[in-house]
Amino acid sequence: MAETAPAELRFAFGKNWSKFLESLSTERIALARRSLQSTLGRESLVGCSFLDVGSGSGLFSLAARRLGASVRSFDYDAESVRCTAELRRRYAPGDSGWAVEQGSALDRQYLASLGQHDVVYSWGVLHHTGAMWNALENMIPLVKPGGLLFIAIYNDQGRWSRRWHLLKRIYNRLPAVLRGPYTILVMGGRELKSIAISACRLQLGAYVRSWTRYASLSGRGMNRWRDMVDWLGGYPFEVATPEAIFRFYRDRGFTLQEMTTCGGGLGCNEFVFRRLSHHSVP
C-alpha cells in the first residue's frame, strides 16, 4: 500500500513490505486468494483483467493471478514495486500475464495508459496519497462498464482520527532508530488494554491466538507486527465515513455490491462497487 502525493512526509511502505515477504508462506497466499474469492463473490477470475493500484507486497496481485486473472500491478514506492516483482519472480517467473511497474494513482496521464479493467483493486492505498478524493475520482475511468471496484479506506473516527494523524506525523519525523521503540510505546498501550480485557474475561488464550494466528484471523494472510508498523507509520493519512464513500461512487454511476465496515472503530472499511454500464464518466 504505497502511493504518494505532494506531502512533506511519507512512510516508506516498501521497506515494511520487504520485511513482510520474509514471512510469506503458501498458507498466507491461500488466505489472500480466498479473501478475494469471498469479497468479490467469484470462485475464479479466468478471463478477467485485474488492476492492482498500489500493489505493496504484491500478495494480492499473486492471488488474483492464481485465480486466473491477467494482472497489472503498479505502485508509486520503488521498493514496493521491487517487492511485487520479487513475488512474480518467485511464483510466476516469465509470466506474460502479470505486468509490474511504477506509477501513481494521482498521475492521470499514466492512468490513461492503463485502459479499463474488469476488477480494479486498491486496498488501503488511496488514503495515503495526500489527495484521497482525487485518487478516488481517478479510479472511475479504470473500471470497465459492469466491472468491479474493490477499495478499502480508513474509517473516519473524528477526534481519534485527528489524534492518529498527529501520532503518524511524529513517527515519520523521528530518526529511523527511534521508530521501533515509538511503535512499541504507542501501540503497546492498546495491546496492554487488550491483555487486561482478555485476562478479566479469562480469555488470555484468545489474545495469544490473535498474534499467532493473525494471518488466518485477519482473513488476508497478513502479519500483525507489520500491519501495526504500517498503521502507525502510514502517512499521508486521510479518512472517510462509509456514507461518504458510498455517496461519492453512487453519484458517479456505481452501485454498492458488498461492504464490510470496522464497526465505527479503528481500521478500514471495505467496499466493492459495480460500475453501471449506462453511466458515462463525468
C-alpha positions as CSV (number, residue, x, y, z in Angstrom):
1,M,0.0,0.0,0.0
2,A,2.2,2.8,-1.1
3,E,1.1,5.8,-3.1
4,T,2.2,9.4,-2.6
5,A,1.1,13.0,-3.1
6,P,2.6,16.4,-2.6
7,A,3.4,15.9,1.1
8,E,6.4,16.7,3.2
9,L,6.4,13.4,4.9
10,R,5.8,9.9,3.6
11,F,6.1,6.5,5.2
12,A,8.5,4.0,3.5
13,F,5.8,1.4,2.8
14,G,8.1,-0.7,0.6
15,K,10.7,-1.3,3.3
16,N,8.0,-2.6,5.6
17,W,6.6,-4.9,2.8
18,S,10.1,-6.3,2.1
19,K,10.3,-7.5,5.7
20,F,6.8,-9.0,5.4
21,L,7.9,-11.1,2.4
22,E,10.4,-12.8,4.7
23,S,7.4,-14.5,6.5
24,L,5.3,-15.2,3.4
25,S,4.1,-18.8,3.2
26,T,1.8,-20.9,1.0
27,E,-0.8,-20.6,3.7
28,R,-0.8,-16.8,3.5
29,I,-1.1,-16.9,-0.2
30,A,-4.0,-19.2,0.0
31,L,-5.7,-16.9,2.6
32,A,-5.3,-13.9,0.3
33,R,-6.8,-15.9,-2.6
34,R,-9.8,-17.0,-0.5
35,S,-10.2,-13.4,0.7
36,L,-10.5,-12.2,-2.9
37,Q,-12.9,-15.0,-3.8
38,S,-15.1,-14.3,-0.8
39,T,-15.3,-10.5,-1.2
40,L,-15.6,-10.4,-5.0
41,G,-18.1,-13.3,-4.9
42,R,-16.3,-15.2,-7.5
43,E,-14.5,-18.6,-7.4
44,S,-12.5,-17.8,-10.5
45,L,-11.1,-14.7,-12.3
46,V,-10.3,-16.5,-15.5
47,G,-10.9,-14.2,-18.5
48,C,-10.8,-11.1,-16.2
49,S,-8.3,-8.3,-16.2
50,F,-7.2,-7.2,-12.7
51,L,-5.5,-3.9,-11.9
52,D,-3.7,-3.7,-8.6
53,V,-3.5,0.0,-7.7
54,G,-0.7,0.3,-5.0
55,S,0.4,-3.3,-5.1
56,G,2.6,-3.1,-2.0
57,S,4.0,-6.6,-1.3
58,G,2.3,-8.0,-4.4
59,L,0.4,-10.6,-2.4
60,F,-3.0,-9.8,-3.8
61,S,-1.7,-9.5,-7.3
62,L,-0.3,-13.0,-6.9
63,A,-3.7,-14.2,-5.5
64,A,-5.5,-12.7,-8.5
65,R,-3.1,-14.3,-10.9
66,R,-3.6,-17.7,-9.2
67,L,-7.4,-17.2,-9.7
68,G,-6.8,-16.9,-13.4
69,A,-6.9,-13.1,-14.0
70,S,-4.4,-11.2,-16.2
71,V,-2.8,-8.8,-13.7
72,R,-1.3,-5.4,-14.0
73,S,0.3,-4.2,-10.7
74,F,1.7,-0.7,-10.0
75,D,2.9,1.2,-7.0
76,Y,4.5,4.6,-6.5
77,D,7.0,3.3,-4.0
78,A,10.0,1.9,-5.8
79,E,10.7,-0.7,-3.0
80,S,7.1,-1.9,-3.2
81,V,7.5,-2.3,-7.0
82,R,10.6,-4.4,-6.2
83,C,8.6,-6.5,-3.7
84,T,5.8,-7.2,-6.2
85,A,8.4,-8.0,-8.9
86,E,10.1,-10.4,-6.4
87,L,6.9,-12.3,-5.8
88,R,6.4,-12.6,-9.6
89,R,10.0,-13.9,-9.9
90,R,9.4,-16.5,-7.1
91,Y,6.0,-17.8,-8.0
92,A,5.4,-16.8,-11.7
93,P,8.8,-16.5,-13.5
94,G,8.5,-15.4,-17.0
95,D,4.7,-15.0,-16.7
96,S,3.5,-12.7,-19.5
97,G,0.1,-12.5,-17.8
98,W,1.4,-10.4,-15.0
99,A,2.9,-6.9,-15.5
100,V,4.6,-5.0,-12.7
101,E,5.5,-1.3,-13.0
102,Q,5.9,2.0,-11.2
103,G,3.2,4.6,-11.3
104,S,1.0,6.9,-9.3
105,A,-2.8,6.9,-8.6
106,L,-2.6,10.7,-8.9
107,D,-0.9,10.7,-12.4
108,R,-3.9,11.0,-14.8
109,Q,-1.6,10.7,-17.9
110,Y,-0.2,7.5,-16.6
111,L,-3.6,6.1,-15.6
112,A,-5.0,6.9,-19.0
113,S,-2.4,4.5,-20.5
114,L,-3.7,1.6,-18.4
115,G,-7.1,1.1,-20.2
116,Q,-10.1,-0.3,-18.4
117,H,-10.3,-3.5,-16.3
118,D,-12.8,-6.0,-15.0
119,V,-11.6,-5.6,-11.5
120,V,-9.8,-2.6,-10.1
121,Y,-8.3,-3.3,-6.6
122,S,-6.9,-0.8,-4.2
123,W,-6.9,-2.0,-0.6
124,G,-5.7,0.6,2.0
125,V,-3.9,2.8,-0.6
126,L,-5.8,5.8,-1.7
127,H,-5.9,7.4,1.7
128,H,-2.1,7.5,1.7
129,T,-1.8,9.6,-1.5
130,G,-2.3,13.0,0.3
131,A,-5.1,13.7,-2.2
132,M,-7.6,10.9,-1.4
133,W,-10.7,12.3,-3.1
134,N,-8.7,13.0,-6.3
135,A,-7.4,9.4,-6.2
136,L,-10.9,8.0,-5.7
137,E,-12.0,10.0,-8.7
138,N,-9.2,8.7,-10.7
139,M,-10.3,5.1,-10.2
140,I,-13.5,5.6,-12.2
141,P,-12.2,5.6,-15.8
142,L,-10.1,2.5,-15.0
143,V,-13.2,0.3,-14.4
144,K,-15.0,-1.3,-17.3
145,P,-18.8,-0.7,-17.5
146,G,-20.1,-3.6,-15.5
147,G,-16.7,-4.1,-13.8
148,L,-15.9,-4.1,-10.1
149,L,-14.0,-1.6,-7.9
150,F,-12.7,-3.0,-4.7
151,I,-11.3,-0.4,-2.3
152,A,-10.6,-0.1,1.4
153,I,-10.4,3.3,3.1
154,Y,-9.6,4.3,6.7
155,N,-12.6,4.9,8.8
156,D,-13.3,8.5,10.0
157,Q,-13.3,8.4,13.8
158,G,-13.5,12.2,14.2
159,R,-11.1,13.4,17.0
160,W,-9.5,10.0,17.3
161,S,-8.5,10.2,13.6
162,R,-7.0,13.6,14.2
163,R,-5.0,12.1,17.1
164,W,-3.7,9.4,14.9
165,H,-2.8,12.0,12.3
166,L,-0.5,13.6,14.8
167,L,1.0,10.4,16.0
168,K,1.7,9.4,12.4
169,R,3.5,12.7,11.7
170,I,5.6,12.2,14.8
171,Y,6.6,8.7,13.7
172,N,7.7,9.9,10.3
173,R,9.7,12.8,11.8
174,L,11.6,10.5,14.1
175,P,15.1,9.2,13.2
176,A,14.8,5.6,12.0
177,V,16.5,4.2,15.1
178,L,13.7,5.6,17.3
179,R,10.7,4.4,15.2
180,G,10.7,0.8,16.6
181,P,10.6,2.0,20.3
182,Y,8.0,4.6,19.4
183,T,5.8,1.9,17.8
184,I,6.1,-0.2,20.9
185,L,5.2,2.8,23.1
186,V,2.2,3.9,21.1
187,M,0.8,0.5,20.1
188,G,1.8,-1.1,23.4
189,G,-0.8,0.8,25.3
190,R,-3.5,-0.7,23.0
191,E,-2.0,-4.2,23.5
192,L,-1.9,-3.9,27.3
193,K,-5.6,-2.9,27.2
194,S,-6.4,-6.0,25.1
195,I,-4.4,-8.2,27.5
196,A,-6.3,-6.7,30.5
197,I,-9.7,-7.3,28.9
198,S,-8.7,-10.8,27.9
199,A,-7.5,-11.6,31.4
200,C,-10.7,-10.2,33.0
201,R,-12.7,-12.5,30.7
202,L,-10.3,-15.4,31.4
203,Q,-9.5,-15.4,27.6
204,L,-5.8,-14.9,27.5
205,G,-5.5,-17.7,25.1
206,A,-7.6,-15.8,22.6
207,Y,-5.2,-12.8,22.9
208,V,-2.2,-15.1,22.2
209,R,-4.0,-16.6,19.2
210,S,-4.6,-13.0,17.9
211,W,-0.9,-12.9,17.4
212,T,0.0,-16.5,16.5
213,R,-3.0,-16.9,14.1
214,Y,-3.2,-13.3,12.9
215,A,-2.8,-14.3,9.2
216,S,-5.9,-16.5,9.3
217,L,-7.9,-14.4,11.7
218,S,-7.5,-11.3,9.6
219,G,-8.6,-13.3,6.6
220,R,-6.0,-11.6,4.4
221,G,-2.8,-13.5,5.1
222,M,-1.1,-10.6,6.7
223,N,1.4,-10.2,9.6
224,R,0.3,-8.4,12.8
225,W,3.5,-6.6,13.6
226,R,4.0,-5.5,10.0
227,D,0.4,-4.3,10.0
228,M,1.0,-2.3,13.2
229,V,4.1,-0.7,11.8
230,D,2.2,0.1,8.5
231,W,-0.7,1.5,10.6
232,L,1.4,3.8,12.8
233,G,3.8,4.9,10.0
234,G,1.2,5.2,7.3
235,Y,1.4,8.8,6.1
236,P,-0.1,10.8,4.4
237,F,-3.2,9.9,6.2
238,E,-6.9,10.7,5.3
239,V,-10.1,9.2,6.4
240,A,-13.8,9.0,5.3
241,T,-17.1,7.7,6.7
242,P,-18.7,4.7,4.9
243,E,-21.6,7.0,4.0
244,A,-19.2,9.5,2.2
245,I,-17.6,6.8,0.1
246,F,-21.0,5.2,-0.8
247,R,-22.4,8.6,-1.9
248,F,-19.3,9.5,-3.8
249,Y,-19.5,6.5,-6.0
250,R,-23.2,6.3,-6.2
251,D,-23.3,9.8,-7.6
252,R,-20.7,8.7,-10.2
253,G,-22.6,5.7,-11.6
254,F,-21.6,2.9,-9.3
255,T,-23.8,0.6,-7.3
256,L,-22.6,-1.0,-4.0
257,Q,-22.2,-4.7,-4.2
258,E,-20.5,-5.5,-0.9
259,M,-19.4,-3.6,2.2
260,T,-17.6,-4.6,5.4
261,T,-17.1,-1.8,8.0
262,C,-14.9,-1.8,11.1
263,G,-17.9,-1.0,13.2
264,G,-17.1,2.7,13.7
265,G,-13.7,1.8,15.2
266,L,-10.1,1.8,14.1
267,G,-9.3,0.4,10.7
268,C,-10.5,0.2,7.1
269,N,-14.0,0.0,5.6
270,E,-14.1,-2.3,2.6
271,F,-16.3,-1.6,-0.5
272,V,-17.0,-3.5,-3.7
273,F,-18.8,-1.3,-6.3
274,R,-20.0,-2.2,-9.7
275,R,-19.9,0.4,-12.4
276,L,-23.2,0.8,-14.2
277,S,-22.9,0.3,-18.0
278,H,-25.2,3.2,-18.9
279,H,-23.5,5.9,-16.8
280,S,-20.8,8.0,-18.5
281,V,-17.6,9.1,-16.8
282,P,-18.0,12.7,-15.6
